[in-house]
Amino acid sequence: MKALILILSVALCNASSTGNVALNRPVSGIRLLPGGEDTFPFLVDGDTTTCADTGPTAPNPALKIDLGQDFIVSGVRLVFPNDCSRTISKLGCSYRNSGIRVGDGISMENDTECVTFTTNVFRKARDISRDCSSDSTVGRFVTIAKWGTGKRATYLCELEVYGEPYSVTFNRSVIGIGLETGGEDTYPYLVDEDPKTCADSGPAVEDPAFQIDLGGNYLVKSVKLVFSSGCSDTISQVGCSYTDARILVGTDNSTESATECVSFPTNIFESGGTVTSECSSDSVLGRYVTLIKTGDLRAIYLCEFQVSAEAVMEDNIAFNRSVIGIGLETGDEETYPYLVDGDPNTCTDSGRVVKEPAFKIDLGRNYLVTSVKLVFASKSRCSRTISWAGCVYRTTRILVGTGDSTESDTECVNYQRNVYWSGGEIISQCSSDSAIGRYVTIMKTGETRAIYLCELQVFGKPR
C-alpha cells in the first residue's frame, strides 16, 4: 500500500518538472511566536522523519520557502508526521482552512493560490500530492499558511515543491551581432515563448550571434533552446546546425570579456525538440546573454532561447550613510545609524509614538532607486509597547527625492497592508521608473505611529 501511495505522489506532480525545487532552501516563519525556529529547515531537508514545528499557537501562522529564483510551480507534496500526541502538534496536524500560495514574497495576500484545503487532509505518517489549480503559479516564494483567528499551528515533515524555472528572457530586447540585414523583424520571436515563431539571423555570415539584454545582472543557472520542426530551405538548414555553438554571459555587451555558460561541440539540433543545459559554472553572472556560432558561413534559426536565472542585488547604496529623524522626539538618536549599518541584529528605534514618524537617508548623490529591502526585528524584540507600534508597517511609504520636502518626492513603495513578519525581510521593486534623488525616506502615515526597523537597504544606479 505504501508503494502505491508513493507512485501516486510522483504521478500527480508535473512529469516535466525538475524535481523537488524546495530541497534545502531557506525557510522562515510569518506571524509566529519564538520557539520553533530551529526546526524550520526540517521542512525541506528531504528527511521524512524530521518535522518542522511552528511552536506556540498563533493566528494565521505560515512558513515561507525561498526557492532562490522564480519558478512556474506545477504541484506540491506534503509529508505528515506519525505522532501528533502533543497539544501543539495536534493543532499543527489540522489542515482545515489552509493553503499553499506562490508569489514574490512581498505580500501573501497578492500571491497566487496553488492549493487550498477546506477540510482536514492530514493522514498519520502519510503524504498527499496536489497539482496547482492555476497554470500561472509563478514566483520565488512558496508559503504554506493556516487561516483563522483561533489557535493555529503547523507541524509538517516535508513540503516538496515541483516546477520549472521561469525564463527571465521573456519579451526582453534582442539584437543581432555580425549579421546582415533582412531578419530583424524575427528577432523578438526568440523570446516570445511561442515555439511556433522562430528567429532567423538571415544570410550566412562568419560568427553570427544573438544577444539578449536581461535588464539587470543575473546569476544564470541554465538555458533552454527550442528548435524548429521545419528546416527545409538552405538558410534554415545552416541555421539548424548547432555544432560549435556557445552561450556566453557578461556584465556588458562585449563577448570578448563574457563568461562561457554552455558550449556545444557537436550538433544538438533535433527537429521540433528542445535542449536544456545547465551552466558549466556556478558563478556565471551578467546582464547580457549571447548565443554565438563560430566559423564561416553560419546562421541561426531558433524558435526559443530561454534563460533561468537568479536575480542579483546590486550593492546597498545606503550602507553607513547619514540618517536623520523627521518629526521625532529626542532620546533615541544613537540608534539611527543602525538602520544602515548592515547588521540585522541592531535595530533603529524612532522612540515615542508620534504623528507620521520618518527616517531620511542621505545617499550622498543622486541615484535612480530601483528597489529597497527591509529587515525586521523578531517578535521577541517587539514586545515593548513602543516597539509593537514600530513593528506595524501598514500605511508605510518609501519616498525618493531631493531632500527639500517629502511632499514633492517620488513614491517608490507604498505598503497599505502590514508587511511585518518576525525576523524576516522583504524586497520591493520601486513602482516608478523615475524614483531619482539623493534622499530616501521611510515614513508611516497616521497618528500614534513609530518605526522599529533593523535595516533599510537601498539599491540603484548613479544619476
C-alpha positions as CSV (number, residue, x, y, z in Angstrom):
1,M,0.0,0.0,0.0
2,K,2.8,2.4,0.8
3,A,4.4,1.8,-2.6
4,L,1.1,2.6,-4.3
5,I,0.9,5.9,-2.3
6,L,4.4,6.9,-3.4
7,I,3.7,6.1,-7.1
8,L,0.6,8.3,-7.0
9,S,2.6,11.1,-5.4
10,V,5.0,11.2,-8.2
11,A,2.4,10.8,-10.9
12,L,0.3,13.7,-9.7
13,C,3.2,16.1,-10.0
14,N,4.1,17.5,-13.4
15,A,6.1,15.0,-15.3
16,S,8.3,17.7,-16.9
17,S,9.2,19.3,-13.5
18,T,12.8,19.4,-12.4
19,G,12.3,17.6,-9.2
20,N,11.8,19.0,-5.7
21,V,13.0,22.6,-6.1
22,A,12.5,23.4,-2.4
23,L,15.1,20.9,-1.2
24,N,17.4,22.5,1.4
25,R,16.2,26.0,0.5
26,P,15.8,28.7,3.3
27,V,12.6,28.7,5.4
28,S,11.3,31.5,7.5
29,G,8.2,32.0,9.7
30,I,5.5,34.5,9.3
31,R,3.4,35.8,12.3
32,L,4.9,33.2,14.6
33,L,6.0,33.5,18.3
34,P,9.5,32.4,19.2
35,G,10.1,28.7,19.9
36,G,10.2,26.7,16.7
37,E,12.9,28.4,14.5
38,D,15.4,25.6,14.9
39,T,13.0,23.1,13.2
40,F,12.1,25.2,10.1
41,P,14.9,23.6,8.0
42,F,13.3,20.2,8.6
43,L,10.5,21.2,6.2
44,V,12.8,21.0,3.2
45,D,15.7,18.7,4.3
46,G,14.4,15.6,2.4
47,D,14.2,13.6,5.6
48,T,10.6,12.5,6.3
49,T,11.5,11.6,9.9
50,T,12.3,15.2,10.9
51,C,9.4,17.7,11.1
52,A,9.0,21.4,11.3
53,D,7.1,22.8,14.2
54,T,5.9,26.5,14.2
55,G,5.9,26.5,18.0
56,P,3.3,28.2,20.2
57,T,-0.1,28.7,18.6
58,A,-0.8,31.9,16.9
59,P,-3.4,33.4,14.5
60,N,-2.7,32.7,10.8
61,P,0.7,31.0,11.1
62,A,2.7,30.5,8.0
63,L,6.1,29.1,6.8
64,K,7.7,30.6,3.7
65,I,10.3,28.8,1.4
66,D,12.7,30.9,-0.7
67,L,13.3,28.9,-3.9
68,G,16.1,31.3,-4.9
69,Q,14.6,32.2,-8.3
70,D,11.2,32.4,-10.0
71,F,9.6,29.0,-10.8
72,I,6.4,28.0,-12.6
73,V,5.1,25.8,-9.8
74,S,3.1,22.9,-11.0
75,G,2.5,20.9,-7.8
76,V,3.4,20.2,-4.2
77,R,3.7,17.2,-1.9
78,L,3.1,17.2,1.9
79,V,4.5,14.5,4.2
80,F,2.8,14.3,7.5
81,P,4.2,13.1,10.9
82,N,3.3,9.8,12.5
83,D,3.0,11.4,16.0
84,C,0.5,14.2,16.8
85,S,0.0,13.4,20.5
86,R,1.2,16.7,22.0
87,T,-1.4,19.5,22.2
88,I,0.5,21.8,19.9
89,S,1.2,19.0,17.5
90,K,-2.5,18.1,17.4
91,L,-3.3,21.6,16.3
92,G,-0.4,21.6,13.9
93,C,-1.7,18.4,12.3
94,S,-5.1,20.0,11.4
95,Y,-5.0,21.3,7.9
96,R,-8.6,22.5,7.6
97,N,-8.7,26.0,6.1
98,S,-5.1,26.1,5.0
99,G,-3.4,26.5,1.7
100,I,-0.2,27.0,-0.3
101,R,0.5,30.1,-2.3
102,V,3.3,31.2,-4.6
103,G,4.5,34.8,-5.2
104,D,7.2,37.5,-4.9
105,G,7.5,37.4,-1.1
106,I,6.2,40.9,-0.5
107,S,2.5,40.2,0.4
108,M,0.9,36.8,0.7
109,E,-2.5,38.3,0.0
110,N,-1.3,39.1,-3.5
111,D,0.3,35.7,-4.1
112,T,-1.3,33.2,-6.5
113,E,-3.2,30.3,-5.0
114,C,-1.7,26.9,-5.7
115,V,-3.7,24.6,-3.4
116,T,-6.4,25.3,-0.8
117,F,-7.6,22.7,1.8
118,T,-11.1,23.4,3.1
119,T,-11.2,20.1,5.0
120,N,-8.5,18.4,7.1
121,V,-6.3,16.4,4.7
122,F,-4.0,15.1,7.5
123,R,-3.3,11.3,7.5
124,K,-0.9,9.9,10.0
125,A,2.5,9.0,8.5
126,R,1.2,9.5,5.0
127,D,1.7,12.0,2.2
128,I,-0.5,13.8,-0.3
129,S,0.3,15.4,-3.6
130,R,-1.7,18.1,-5.4
131,D,-1.3,19.9,-8.7
132,C,-1.6,23.7,-8.6
133,S,-5.1,24.9,-9.5
134,S,-3.6,27.6,-11.8
135,D,-1.3,27.4,-14.8
136,S,0.2,30.8,-13.9
137,T,1.5,29.9,-10.4
138,V,4.8,31.8,-10.8
139,G,7.1,33.1,-8.0
140,R,10.2,32.8,-5.9
141,F,8.5,32.2,-2.6
142,V,6.1,29.3,-1.6
143,T,4.1,29.8,1.5
144,I,2.0,27.3,3.5
145,A,-0.4,29.1,5.7
146,K,-3.3,28.3,8.0
147,W,-6.2,30.8,8.4
148,G,-8.3,31.7,11.4
149,T,-8.0,33.9,14.5
150,G,-8.1,31.0,16.9
151,K,-5.2,28.8,18.0
152,R,-3.4,27.5,14.9
153,A,0.0,25.9,14.3
154,T,1.8,23.9,11.7
155,Y,3.5,20.5,12.2
156,L,4.8,19.1,9.0
157,C,7.7,16.9,8.0
158,E,8.2,17.8,4.3
159,L,6.8,20.3,1.8
160,E,8.1,19.4,-1.6
161,V,7.6,21.8,-4.5
162,Y,7.7,20.9,-8.2
163,G,8.1,23.1,-11.1
164,E,10.1,24.5,-14.0
165,P,12.4,27.6,-13.8
166,Y,10.8,30.7,-15.1
167,S,12.6,32.2,-18.1
168,V,14.0,35.7,-17.4
169,T,14.3,36.3,-21.2
170,F,10.6,36.7,-21.9
171,N,10.0,39.7,-24.2
172,R,13.4,41.1,-23.5
173,S,15.4,43.1,-26.0
174,V,17.2,41.1,-28.7
175,I,19.9,42.3,-31.1
176,G,21.9,40.6,-33.8
177,I,25.7,40.7,-33.8
178,G,27.7,40.5,-37.1
179,L,24.5,39.9,-39.1
180,E,23.4,41.2,-42.5
181,T,20.1,42.9,-42.8
182,G,16.9,41.0,-43.6
183,G,15.9,39.1,-40.5
184,E,15.4,41.9,-37.9
185,D,11.7,41.5,-37.7
186,T,12.1,37.9,-36.5
187,Y,14.5,38.7,-33.6
188,P,11.7,39.1,-31.0
189,Y,10.4,35.6,-31.8
190,L,13.5,34.3,-29.9
191,V,11.9,35.4,-26.6
192,D,8.2,35.5,-27.1
193,E,7.6,32.0,-25.6
194,D,5.8,30.8,-28.8
195,P,7.5,27.7,-30.2
196,K,5.8,28.2,-33.5
197,T,7.5,31.5,-34.3
198,C,11.3,31.4,-35.0
199,A,14.1,33.9,-35.2
200,D,16.2,33.9,-38.3
201,S,19.6,35.6,-38.5
202,G,19.4,35.9,-42.2
203,P,22.1,35.2,-44.8
204,A,25.0,33.0,-43.6
205,V,28.0,35.0,-42.2
206,E,31.0,34.5,-40.0
207,D,30.4,34.0,-36.3
208,P,26.7,35.1,-36.2
209,A,25.2,35.9,-32.8
210,F,22.0,36.9,-31.0
211,Q,22.4,38.9,-27.7
212,I,19.6,39.3,-25.1
213,D,19.6,42.1,-22.6
214,L,18.1,40.9,-19.3
215,G,17.8,44.4,-18.0
216,G,20.0,43.8,-14.9
217,N,22.6,41.4,-13.6
218,Y,21.5,37.8,-13.0
219,L,23.2,34.6,-11.8
220,V,22.5,32.4,-14.8
221,K,21.6,28.8,-13.9
222,S,20.6,27.1,-17.2
223,V,19.4,27.7,-20.7
224,K,16.8,26.1,-22.9
225,L,16.7,26.0,-26.7
226,V,13.5,25.2,-28.7
227,F,14.2,24.1,-32.2
228,S,12.1,24.4,-35.4
229,S,10.4,21.4,-37.0
230,G,10.9,22.9,-40.4
231,C,14.5,23.4,-41.7
232,S,13.8,22.8,-45.4
233,D,15.4,25.8,-47.1
234,T,19.1,26.4,-47.4
235,I,19.4,29.2,-44.8
236,S,17.3,27.3,-42.3
237,Q,19.4,24.1,-42.7
238,V,22.5,26.1,-42.0
239,G,20.7,27.8,-39.1
240,C,19.7,24.5,-37.6
241,S,23.2,23.2,-37.2
242,Y,24.5,23.9,-33.7
243,T,28.0,22.4,-34.0
244,D,30.4,24.7,-32.3
245,A,27.7,26.9,-30.7
246,R,28.4,28.7,-27.4
247,I,26.3,30.6,-24.9
248,L,28.1,33.5,-23.1
249,V,27.1,35.7,-20.2
250,G,28.6,39.1,-19.4
251,T,28.1,42.3,-17.4
252,D,28.5,44.4,-20.6
253,N,27.7,43.7,-24.2
254,S,31.3,42.7,-25.2
255,T,31.5,39.0,-26.0
256,E,35.3,39.0,-25.5
257,S,35.0,39.5,-21.7
258,A,32.0,37.3,-21.2
259,T,31.9,34.0,-19.3
260,E,31.0,30.8,-21.1
261,C,27.9,29.2,-19.8
262,V,27.5,26.3,-22.2
263,S,29.4,25.0,-25.2
264,F,28.1,22.6,-27.8
265,P,31.0,21.0,-29.7
266,T,28.6,18.7,-31.6
267,N,25.3,19.3,-33.3
268,I,22.5,19.2,-30.7
269,F,19.6,20.0,-33.1
270,E,16.5,17.8,-33.0
271,S,13.6,18.7,-35.3
272,G,10.9,20.3,-33.1
273,G,12.8,19.3,-30.0
274,T,14.3,21.1,-27.0
275,V,17.6,21.1,-25.2
276,T,18.1,22.2,-21.7
277,S,21.7,22.7,-20.4
278,E,23.0,23.9,-17.0
279,C,25.8,26.3,-17.0
280,S,29.2,24.7,-16.5
281,S,30.0,27.1,-13.6
282,D,28.0,28.3,-10.5
283,S,29.3,31.9,-11.0
284,V,28.0,32.8,-14.4
285,L,27.0,36.4,-13.7
286,G,25.8,39.1,-16.1
287,R,23.2,41.1,-17.8
288,Y,23.8,40.1,-21.4
289,V,23.3,36.5,-22.7
290,T,24.8,35.8,-26.2
291,L,24.2,32.8,-28.4
292,I,27.1,32.6,-31.0
293,K,28.1,30.1,-33.6
294,T,31.8,30.1,-34.6
295,G,33.0,29.5,-38.1
296,D,32.4,30.7,-41.7
297,L,29.0,30.7,-43.4
298,R,27.0,30.2,-40.2
299,A,23.4,31.2,-39.4
300,I,21.0,30.9,-36.5
301,Y,17.4,29.6,-36.9
302,L,15.8,29.1,-33.5
303,C,12.3,29.3,-32.1
304,E,13.0,30.0,-28.4
305,F,16.0,30.9,-26.3
306,Q,15.0,30.8,-22.6
307,V,17.3,31.5,-19.6
308,S,16.7,30.5,-16.0
309,A,18.5,32.7,-13.5
310,E,18.5,34.2,-10.0
311,A,18.3,38.0,-9.7
312,V,21.4,39.5,-8.1
313,M,21.0,42.5,-5.8
314,E,23.4,45.4,-6.5
315,D,25.5,47.0,-3.7
316,N,23.5,48.6,-0.9
317,I,24.0,52.3,-1.6
318,A,22.6,53.2,1.8
319,F,25.3,51.4,3.7
320,N,26.7,53.5,6.5
321,R,25.2,56.7,5.1
322,S,23.9,59.5,7.2
323,V,20.4,59.0,8.8
324,I,18.2,61.7,10.4
325,G,14.8,61.5,12.1
326,I,11.8,63.6,11.0
327,G,9.1,64.6,13.4
328,L,10.6,62.5,16.2
329,E,11.0,63.3,19.9
330,T,14.5,63.2,21.3
331,G,16.0,60.3,23.2
332,D,16.9,57.5,20.6
333,E,19.2,59.3,18.2
334,E,22.1,56.9,18.9
335,T,20.1,54.1,17.3
336,Y,19.6,55.9,14.0
337,P,22.9,54.6,12.4
338,Y,21.7,51.0,13.0
339,L,19.3,51.5,10.1
340,V,22.2,51.4,7.6
341,D,25.0,49.5,9.4
342,G,24.5,46.2,7.6
343,D,23.9,44.4,10.8
344,P,20.4,42.8,11.1
345,N,20.9,42.3,14.9
346,T,21.0,46.0,15.6
347,C,17.7,48.0,15.2
348,T,16.7,51.6,14.9
349,D,14.0,52.9,17.2
350,S,12.2,56.2,16.5
351,G,11.2,56.5,20.2
352,R,7.8,57.6,21.4
353,V,4.8,57.3,19.2
354,V,4.2,60.5,17.2
355,K,2.3,61.6,14.1
356,E,3.9,60.5,10.8
357,P,7.4,59.5,12.0
358,A,10.1,59.2,9.4
359,F,13.8,58.4,8.8
360,K,15.7,60.1,6.0
361,I,18.9,58.6,4.5
362,D,21.3,60.8,2.6
363,L,22.9,58.7,-0.2
364,G,25.5,61.4,-0.9
365,R,24.5,61.9,-4.5
366,N,21.5,61.4,-6.9
367,Y,20.6,57.8,-7.7
368,L,17.9,56.1,-9.7
369,V,16.4,53.9,-7.0
370,T,15.2,50.6,-8.3
371,S,14.4,48.6,-5.1
372,V,14.6,48.5,-1.3
373,K,15.0,45.8,1.3
374,L,13.5,46.0,4.8
375,V,14.9,43.7,7.6
376,F,12.5,43.4,10.5
377,A,13.1,42.6,14.2
378,S,12.0,39.4,15.8
379,K,8.7,39.3,17.7
380,S,10.7,38.9,21.0
381,R,12.3,42.3,20.3
382,C,8.8,43.8,19.6
383,S,7.4,43.0,23.0
384,R,7.6,46.5,24.3
385,T,4.7,48.9,23.7
386,I,6.7,51.3,21.6
387,S,8.3,48.5,19.6
388,W,5.0,46.9,18.9
389,A,3.8,50.1,17.3
390,G,7.1,50.4,15.5
391,C,6.7,46.8,14.1
392,V,3.4,47.6,12.4
393,Y,4.1,48.5,8.7
394,R,0.6,49.2,7.5
395,T,0.3,52.5,5.6
396,T,4.0,52.9,5.2
397,R,5.7,54.7,2.3
398,I,9.2,54.9,1.0
399,L,10.0,58.1,-0.9
400,V,12.9,59.3,-3.1
401,G,13.7,63.0,-3.7
402,T,16.0,66.0,-3.5
403,G,15.5,66.4,0.3
404,D,13.7,69.8,0.1
405,S,10.3,68.3,1.0
406,T,8.9,64.8,1.1
407,E,5.7,66.3,-0.4
408,S,7.5,66.6,-3.8
409,D,9.3,63.3,-3.5
410,T,8.6,60.3,-5.8
411,E,6.9,57.4,-4.2
412,C,9.0,54.2,-4.5
413,V,6.9,51.8,-2.4
414,N,3.5,52.1,-0.6
415,Y,2.6,49.3,1.9
416,Q,-1.1,49.6,2.5
417,R,-1.2,46.3,4.4
418,N,1.1,45.3,7.3
419,V,4.2,43.6,5.7
420,Y,6.0,42.9,9.0
421,W,7.0,39.3,9.8
422,S,9.1,38.3,12.7
423,G,12.8,38.3,12.0
424,G,12.1,38.4,8.3
425,E,12.8,40.6,5.4
426,I,11.1,41.8,2.2
427,I,12.4,43.2,-1.1
428,S,10.2,45.6,-3.0
429,Q,10.7,47.0,-6.5
430,C,10.0,50.7,-7.0
431,S,6.7,51.3,-8.6
432,S,8.1,54.2,-10.6
433,D,10.9,54.2,-13.2
434,S,11.7,57.8,-12.2
435,A,12.5,57.4,-8.5
436,I,15.5,59.7,-8.7
437,G,17.1,61.6,-5.8
438,R,19.7,61.9,-3.2
439,Y,17.4,61.2,-0.2
440,V,15.4,58.1,0.7
441,T,12.7,58.5,3.3
442,I,10.7,55.8,5.1
443,M,7.5,57.3,6.6
444,K,4.5,55.9,8.4
445,T,1.3,57.9,8.0
446,G,-1.3,58.4,10.6
447,E,-1.5,59.2,14.4
448,T,0.4,57.4,17.2
449,R,3.0,55.7,14.9
450,A,6.6,54.6,15.5
451,I,9.4,52.9,13.5
452,Y,11.3,50.0,14.8
453,L,13.5,48.5,12.0
454,C,16.8,46.7,11.8
455,E,17.8,47.6,8.2
456,L,16.7,49.7,5.3
457,Q,18.8,48.8,2.3
458,V,18.6,50.7,-0.9
459,F,19.6,49.6,-4.4
460,G,20.0,51.7,-7.5
461,K,22.3,53.3,-10.1
462,P,24.1,56.7,-10.0
463,R,22.4,59.6,-11.9
